[in-house]
Amino acid sequence: MGKIILFMGPSSSGKNIIKNRLIKENKFAFKEIIMSTTRPMRIGEVEGREYYFKTEKEMLELEEQGKIIEKRKYDTIYGPWYYFTTSYNIDLENYNYIGDNTLEGLDQFVKFYGLENIISLLIKVDDGVRLQRALDREKREESPKYQELCRRFLADSRDFSEENISKRPITSIINNNGNLDNTMEEVEKVLKLNL
């Protein structure tokens, strides 16, 4: 039986960089869980690589078919954006999977697949480091959305509060404030112990 490795952390914590490096290095032969979203595609994103970009209508159809494991809505200054994960391409009988999600998403994955099949890693970063990373990323956009960056930063601070973290069955908490190679070593230790 395979496992699902879920990375969680606020925006700009580095969870996607860590996840993508693990996939690229292929030491653990994971299959990637690609989430879907209704938000607009950013510069450099590719359909099916970062996300599957769906309309709200398409999302509702998948939900009616019982194919959505977890879904969340963000009320942005541009209107509601949904992020969700579908089950139709996950085969735990034969493969290990890797993805990223939220604390609430972790709850839904545990409910759907059972705690014994989930390895959860929370990536933490000091607020100043995280804010600078977010700002640097947004500056690269053709039309930077600084107000949305600020809204998301504050929302993530609430969503990833110590109180919310303490309510979840998190396998390991890893700090990613400095050297990425050191962070990767910590992540790989956790995975070797739990796979």
C-alpha positions as CSV (number, residue, x, y, z in Angstrom):
1,M,0.0,0.0,0.0
2,G,1.3,3.4,-0.9
3,K,1.5,6.6,1.1
4,I,0.5,10.2,0.4
5,I,3.1,12.8,1.4
6,L,1.5,16.2,2.0
7,F,3.4,19.4,2.4
8,M,1.7,22.2,4.2
9,G,2.7,25.7,4.9
10,P,1.7,29.3,4.2
11,S,2.3,30.9,0.8
12,S,6.0,31.5,0.1
13,S,7.1,29.0,2.8
14,G,9.0,27.0,0.1
15,K,6.8,23.9,0.2
16,N,6.5,23.8,-3.6
17,I,10.2,24.3,-4.1
18,I,10.9,21.4,-1.7
19,K,8.2,19.2,-3.2
20,N,9.5,19.9,-6.8
21,R,13.1,19.2,-5.8
22,L,12.1,15.8,-4.4
23,I,10.2,15.0,-7.6
24,K,13.1,16.1,-9.8
25,E,15.7,14.1,-7.7
26,N,13.4,11.1,-7.9
27,K,15.0,9.3,-4.8
28,F,11.6,8.1,-3.7
29,A,9.8,7.5,-7.0
30,F,6.7,9.6,-6.1
31,K,3.8,10.4,-8.4
32,E,2.8,14.0,-8.0
33,I,-0.7,15.0,-7.0
34,I,-1.7,17.9,-9.2
35,M,-4.4,20.1,-7.7
36,S,-7.0,22.1,-9.6
37,T,-7.9,25.7,-9.2
38,T,-10.3,28.3,-10.6
39,R,-7.8,31.2,-10.2
40,P,-6.2,32.7,-13.3
41,M,-3.0,31.1,-14.5
42,R,0.2,33.0,-13.5
43,I,3.1,33.8,-15.9
44,G,5.2,30.7,-16.4
45,E,2.5,28.3,-15.2
46,V,1.5,25.4,-17.4
47,E,-1.8,23.5,-17.5
48,G,-1.3,20.2,-15.7
49,R,2.1,21.1,-14.2
50,E,1.3,23.5,-11.4
51,Y,-2.5,23.1,-11.5
52,Y,-5.3,22.0,-13.7
53,F,-7.1,25.3,-14.4
54,K,-10.8,24.7,-14.2
55,T,-14.0,26.9,-14.4
56,E,-16.4,26.9,-11.5
57,K,-18.8,24.9,-13.6
58,E,-16.2,22.2,-14.2
59,M,-15.5,22.1,-10.5
60,L,-19.1,21.7,-9.6
61,E,-19.5,18.8,-12.1
62,L,-16.6,17.0,-10.6
63,E,-18.1,17.5,-7.1
64,E,-21.4,16.1,-8.3
65,Q,-19.5,13.0,-9.5
66,G,-18.0,12.5,-6.0
67,K,-14.4,13.0,-7.4
68,I,-13.3,15.9,-5.1
69,I,-11.3,14.8,-2.0
70,E,-11.0,18.3,-0.6
71,K,-11.9,21.9,-1.7
72,R,-11.4,25.3,-0.3
73,K,-12.5,28.8,-1.3
74,Y,-10.5,32.0,-1.0
75,D,-12.5,35.3,-1.2
76,T,-9.9,37.4,-3.1
77,I,-10.2,41.0,-4.2
78,Y,-10.8,39.5,-7.7
79,G,-13.6,37.3,-6.6
80,P,-13.7,33.7,-5.2
81,W,-10.9,31.4,-6.2
82,Y,-11.2,27.6,-5.5
83,Y,-8.5,25.1,-5.0
84,F,-9.4,21.4,-4.9
85,T,-8.0,17.9,-5.2
86,T,-9.6,15.1,-7.2
87,S,-9.3,11.3,-6.5
88,Y,-9.7,9.9,-10.0
89,N,-5.9,9.7,-10.6
90,I,-4.7,8.4,-7.2
91,D,-3.9,4.7,-7.0
92,L,-2.5,4.0,-3.5
93,E,-2.5,0.3,-4.2
94,N,0.5,0.7,-6.4
95,Y,2.2,4.1,-5.9
96,N,3.3,6.7,-3.4
97,Y,2.1,10.2,-4.0
98,I,3.4,13.7,-3.1
99,G,1.5,16.9,-3.0
100,D,0.8,20.1,-1.0
101,N,-2.2,21.3,0.8
102,T,-3.6,23.2,3.7
103,L,-4.3,22.0,7.3
104,E,-8.0,21.7,6.4
105,G,-7.0,19.7,3.3
106,L,-5.0,17.4,5.5
107,D,-8.1,16.7,7.5
108,Q,-10.0,15.7,4.4
109,F,-7.1,13.5,3.1
110,V,-7.0,11.7,6.5
111,K,-10.8,11.2,6.4
112,F,-10.7,9.9,2.8
113,Y,-7.6,7.7,3.0
114,G,-6.9,7.1,6.7
115,L,-4.2,8.5,8.9
116,E,-2.0,5.4,8.4
117,N,-1.6,6.4,4.7
118,I,-0.6,10.0,5.2
119,I,2.8,11.5,5.9
120,S,2.3,15.2,6.7
121,L,5.2,17.8,6.7
122,L,4.6,21.4,7.8
123,I,7.1,23.9,6.4
124,K,7.5,26.9,8.7
125,V,9.3,30.2,7.9
126,D,9.7,33.4,9.8
127,D,7.2,36.0,8.7
128,G,9.7,38.5,7.4
129,V,11.4,35.9,5.2
130,R,8.0,34.7,4.0
131,L,6.8,38.3,3.2
132,Q,10.0,39.1,1.2
133,R,9.7,35.9,-0.8
134,A,6.1,36.7,-1.6
135,L,7.0,40.2,-2.7
136,D,9.9,39.0,-4.8
137,R,7.6,36.5,-6.6
138,E,4.8,39.0,-7.1
139,K,7.2,41.5,-8.7
140,R,7.9,39.1,-11.5
141,E,4.3,39.0,-12.5
142,E,3.2,41.1,-15.5
143,S,0.5,42.7,-13.4
144,P,1.5,42.4,-9.8
145,K,-1.4,41.9,-7.4
146,Y,0.1,43.4,-4.2
147,Q,-3.3,43.8,-2.4
148,E,-4.0,40.1,-2.9
149,L,-0.5,39.3,-1.6
150,C,-1.2,41.3,1.6
151,R,-4.6,39.6,2.0
152,R,-3.1,36.2,1.5
153,F,-0.2,36.8,3.9
154,L,-2.6,37.8,6.7
155,A,-5.0,35.0,6.0
156,D,-2.2,32.5,6.0
157,S,-1.0,33.8,9.4
158,R,-4.5,33.0,10.8
159,D,-4.8,29.7,9.0
160,F,-1.4,28.4,10.2
161,S,-1.7,29.7,13.7
162,E,-0.2,27.6,16.5
163,E,-3.7,26.7,17.6
164,N,-4.7,25.4,14.2
165,I,-1.4,23.5,13.8
166,S,-1.8,21.8,17.2
167,K,-5.2,20.3,16.2
168,R,-3.7,18.3,13.3
169,P,-1.8,15.0,13.2
170,I,1.4,16.4,11.6
171,T,4.2,14.0,11.1
172,S,6.9,16.6,11.3
173,I,7.5,20.4,11.4
174,I,10.5,21.6,9.4
175,N,11.9,25.1,9.4
176,N,12.9,26.6,6.0
177,N,14.4,30.0,6.9
178,G,17.8,29.5,5.4
179,N,19.8,27.0,3.5
180,L,17.5,24.9,1.2
181,D,20.0,21.9,1.2
182,N,19.7,21.7,5.0
183,T,15.9,21.8,4.8
184,M,16.0,19.0,2.1
185,E,18.2,16.8,4.4
186,E,15.6,17.2,7.2
187,V,12.7,16.3,4.8
188,E,14.5,13.3,3.5
189,K,15.2,12.0,7.0
190,V,11.5,12.2,7.9
191,L,10.5,10.4,4.7
192,K,13.0,7.6,5.2
193,L,11.7,7.0,8.7
194,N,8.0,7.0,7.6
195,L,8.0,5.3,4.1
